[in-house]
Amino acid sequence: MEVPADNRSDIRDFLVSRRAKLAPERVGLPAGGRRRVPGLRREEVAVLAGVSTEWYTRLEKGHIGGVSESVLEAVAQALRLDEDERTYLLDLARAARPARRRPRRRKDVALPPSVQWMVDSMTMAPALVRNGRLDIVASNALCRAVYAPMFASGTTADRGRANFARYLFLDPGSQGFFADWEDGAKATVAVLRAEAGREPHDQALRELVGELSTLSPDFRAMWAGHDVRIRHEGDKRLDHPEAGRLEMTFRHLDLPLPQRAVHDLIIYTAEPGTPTEERLKLLASWTAPTGRR
């Protein structure tokens, strides 16, 4: 089975972008002399990886399907790839190997009811489950209150479910809602890029990337950077239209499901005694079954 052209271009652009970001002095090479391109030359990467320049040039053109994992590890080390970038490179190599049979179109996996029960039981912490395309497939009442602008967005209404990437890049209101919009947008693109390497045959993901690339210049520019991130967690600052500034910490837990599907359970918390904790309590009271706003 022939390697898809877009896979080869992803391999080429990723390796070129990582090579361009690596300063010679970082790997112990002299920085002197005029360089026509930023970062390392191909022959320098080849020397660091212990392969010939011709071989590395062929690899950078996308011919990666038959390359052993040990050689890819050497290239990853030469390019100083972090753990997420290394995983992405191995995913690209796996997708480039000839398949014995035609890959099946990936289908969404329904969440067991117990997952929704678990999320609903977290009444004082916003919680959600999202898939690799960043669709929110389950959420509790407090999460829907915290992310009310996203759930009410037109990017959700015509799709039936909220999606972080669509809201960030296609709804102008997202830039006023996310206090750190640019950082969040870059992380979102990096997560989608990693998912595209892990699930190269996800047609819905390809359609999402195509839609965002067509409609959002910001997404198009960030996607071209080939940055990858497998996990995104840390601090979140939101300017809620009714509750005000919310400053929370969020963490991920993997939810392995049948058919290799892996969803993320994301839980948001506020530091005790802070204004955000009080504001979350207020939002929780509004969403309580017996309470009225």
C-alpha positions in Angstrom: 0.0 0.0 0.0 1.5 3.3 -1.0 2.3 5.9 1.6 -0.2 8.8 1.4 1.3 12.1 0.1 0.1 14.1 3.1 1.9 11.7 5.5 5.2 12.3 3.6 4.7 16.0 3.7 3.9 15.9 7.5 7.2 14.0 8.0 9.2 16.4 5.9 7.7 19.5 7.4 8.0 18.3 10.9 11.7 17.3 10.6 12.6 20.5 8.7 10.8 22.6 11.4 12.6 20.8 14.3 16.0 21.1 12.5 15.4 24.9 11.9 14.7 25.4 15.6 17.9 23.8 16.8 20.8 26.2 17.2 24.2 24.7 16.4 25.7 25.8 19.7 23.1 23.8 21.5 24.5 20.5 20.1 28.2 21.6 20.5 28.7 22.8 16.9 30.3 26.1 16.0 27.8 28.8 15.2 30.2 30.7 12.9 29.8 31.0 9.1 26.9 32.2 7.0 24.0 29.8 7.0 21.4 29.9 4.2 18.8 28.3 6.5 18.2 28.7 10.3 19.2 25.9 12.6 21.2 22.8 11.7 22.1 21.6 8.2 21.0 18.2 7.1 24.6 16.9 7.1 25.0 18.0 10.7 21.9 16.2 11.8 23.1 13.1 9.9 26.5 13.2 11.8 24.7 13.6 15.1 22.4 10.7 14.4 25.2 8.5 13.1 23.8 8.1 9.5 24.8 9.2 6.1 23.7 12.6 4.7 22.0 10.8 1.8 20.1 8.6 4.1 18.9 11.4 6.3 17.9 13.4 3.2 15.8 10.6 2.1 14.2 10.3 5.5 13.4 14.0 5.5 11.6 13.6 2.2 9.2 11.3 3.9 10.7 7.8 3.2 10.3 6.6 6.8 8.1 3.5 6.5 10.9 0.9 6.7 13.1 2.7 9.1 13.8 0.9 12.4 12.7 2.4 15.7 16.3 2.5 16.9 17.3 4.7 14.0 14.3 7.0 14.6 15.4 7.2 18.3 18.8 8.4 17.1 17.3 11.0 14.9 15.0 12.1 17.7 18.0 12.5 20.0 20.0 14.4 17.4 17.1 16.8 17.0 16.7 17.1 20.7 13.0 16.2 20.4 11.0 16.2 23.7 8.9 13.2 24.7 5.7 14.4 22.8 7.7 15.2 19.6 9.4 11.8 19.8 6.1 10.0 20.1 4.7 12.0 17.2 7.7 11.0 15.0 7.1 7.3 15.8 3.4 7.7 15.1 4.2 9.2 11.7 6.5 6.3 11.0 3.9 3.8 12.0 1.3 5.4 9.7 3.8 5.3 6.8 4.3 1.6 7.0 2.4 -0.4 4.3 -0.8 -1.8 5.8 -1.9 -5.4 5.1 -5.4 -4.4 4.7 -7.3 -1.1 4.1 -7.6 0.8 7.4 -11.2 1.1 8.6 -12.8 4.5 9.0 -12.6 5.4 12.6 -16.0 5.5 14.5 -16.9 7.4 17.6 -17.1 5.2 20.7 -20.1 5.7 22.9 -19.2 6.5 26.6 -20.5 4.0 29.1 -23.3 5.5 31.3 -21.1 5.1 34.3 -18.7 7.7 33.0 -21.5 10.3 32.8 -22.6 9.3 36.3 -19.1 9.9 37.6 -18.8 13.3 35.9 -22.3 14.3 37.3 -21.2 13.3 40.8 -18.6 16.1 40.8 -20.9 18.9 41.9 -18.3 21.3 43.1 -15.7 20.9 40.4 -16.2 21.5 36.6 -15.5 18.3 34.8 -15.8 17.1 31.2 -14.7 14.3 28.9 -13.3 15.1 25.5 -12.2 13.0 22.6 -9.0 13.4 20.5 -10.7 15.9 18.2 -11.5 18.1 21.3 -15.2 17.4 21.1 -16.9 17.6 24.6 -18.7 14.3 24.8 -19.7 14.5 28.5 -19.8 17.3 31.0 -21.4 18.1 34.4 -23.7 21.0 35.1 -21.0 23.2 36.6 -18.8 22.7 33.6 -21.6 23.8 31.3 -22.1 26.9 33.5 -18.4 27.7 33.4 -18.2 27.2 29.7 -21.6 28.7 29.0 -20.4 30.9 26.1 -18.9 27.9 24.3 -21.9 25.7 24.8 -24.1 28.6 23.5 -21.9 29.4 20.6 -23.0 29.1 17.0 -20.1 26.7 16.5 -21.9 24.3 18.8 -25.5 24.8 17.7 -25.1 23.4 14.2 -22.8 20.5 15.4 -24.7 19.1 18.4 -21.7 19.2 20.7 -19.1 21.8 21.8 -15.6 21.6 20.4 -12.7 23.6 21.9 -10.9 24.2 18.5 -14.0 25.4 16.7 -14.9 27.8 19.5 -11.4 29.1 19.8 -10.9 29.8 16.1 -14.3 30.4 14.7 -16.1 32.3 17.4 -14.8 35.9 17.8 -16.1 36.0 21.4 -13.6 33.3 22.4 -10.8 35.9 22.6 -12.7 37.8 25.3 -13.6 34.7 27.2 -10.1 33.1 27.3 -7.8 35.5 29.2 -4.8 33.7 27.6 -6.3 33.1 24.2 -3.1 32.8 22.2 -1.4 30.3 24.6 -4.6 28.3 24.7 -4.9 28.4 20.9 -1.4 27.2 20.3 -1.8 24.4 22.8 -5.1 23.4 21.1 -3.4 23.2 17.7 -0.5 21.2 19.1 -2.9 18.7 20.7 -4.8 18.3 17.3 -1.4 17.8 15.5 -0.4 15.0 17.9 -3.8 13.4 17.5 -3.5 13.6 13.7 -0.2 11.6 14.0 -1.8 9.0 16.3 -5.0 8.6 14.3 -4.0 9.3 10.6 -7.2 7.7 9.3 -9.7 9.7 11.4 -11.7 11.3 8.6 -13.6 13.5 11.0 -10.4 14.9 12.3 -9.1 15.6 8.8 -12.4 17.4 8.0 -12.0 19.5 11.2 -8.5 20.5 10.3 -9.5 21.3 6.8 -12.4 23.5 8.0 -10.3 25.4 10.5 -7.5 25.9 8.0 -9.9 27.3 5.5 -11.8 29.6 7.8 -9.1 30.7 10.3 -5.8 32.4 9.3 -4.7 32.0 12.9 -5.2 28.3 12.9 -3.6 28.0 9.5 -0.4 29.8 10.7 -0.2 27.8 14.0 -0.8 24.5 12.2 2.1 25.2 9.9 4.4 25.4 12.9 4.2 21.6 13.4 4.3 21.9 17.2 2.9 18.9 19.1 1.5 18.3 22.6 0.0 15.1 23.8 -1.2 16.4 27.2 -2.4 19.9 27.9 -2.9 20.8 31.6 -2.0 23.6 33.9 -3.7 26.9 34.7 -6.9 28.3 33.0 -8.0 31.9 33.2 -11.5 32.7 32.0 -13.5 36.0 32.0 -17.0 34.6 32.6 -19.7 37.0 31.4 -21.6 36.7 34.7 -19.3 35.3 37.4 -16.2 37.4 36.4 -12.6 36.2 36.4 -12.1 32.5 37.0 -8.6 31.3 37.7 -8.4 27.5 37.9 -6.1 24.6 37.6 -7.0 21.6 35.4 -5.6 18.1 35.2 -6.2 15.1 32.8 -7.0 11.5 33.4 -7.0 9.0 30.5 -10.2 7.0 30.0 -9.2 4.0 27.8 -12.2 2.8 25.8 -12.8 -0.1 23.4 -11.4 0.1 19.8 -8.2 1.9 21.0 -10.3 5.0 21.7 -8.7 7.2 24.5 -10.7 10.1 25.9 -9.5 12.6 28.5 -11.3 13.3 31.8 -10.5 16.9 32.7 -11.2 18.3 36.1 -10.9 21.9 37.0 -10.3 23.1 40.6 -9.8 26.4 42.3 -7.5 27.2 45.2 -9.4 27.1 48.5 -10.3 30.5 49.9 -9.9 32.4 46.6 -12.5 34.5 44.8 -12.6 31.8 42.1 -13.7 29.2 44.7 -16.5 31.5 45.8 -17.6 32.2 42.2 -17.6 28.5 41.4 -19.8 28.0 44.5 -22.1 30.6 43.1 -22.3 29.0 39.7 -22.9 25.6 41.4 -25.8 27.1 43.3 -27.3 28.3 40.0 -27.1 24.9 38.5 -28.4 22.9 41.6 -31.6 21.0 40.7 -33.6 22.7 43.6 -32.0 26.1 43.3 -33.1 29.1 41.2 -30.8 31.7 39.8 
